[in-house]
């Protein structure tokens, strides 16, 4: 059995440099996206009334699990990462909705909190894994 690594080959990386997702987003674009996601979460938790309430809530529900999975799979090429993030977004939102409907506790607020919690757990796990790998690599260099 062969193990498939997470690092793309250099030819694959070179091929995606000119693609739309091949480069890191500019800080301004990343900040705007984070602001839209945070606004969506706040609007969903505070209640309707703003004209962009539904759109920004949808952005949060799509970005929270998808962004966490995309960060966790940073070694993949951009298109593979986007497909995995989209699949994770659909799976998390479907499973959260099904669980809340089964338990009889469905509301938009509980859905947003549950999806945000799942995204936070995935993000925390990814960041903890990176920290462990960095420490392990640093120990191997020293010793």
Secondary structure, DSSP 8 states (H G I E B T S, - for coil): -----SS--HHHHHHTTTSTTSS---HHHHHHHHHHHHHHHHHHHH-S-STTHHHHHHHHHHHHHHHHHHHHTTTS-HHHHHHHHHHHHHHHHHHHHHHHHHHT---HHHHHHHHHHHHHHHHHHHHHHHHHHHHHHHHHHH-
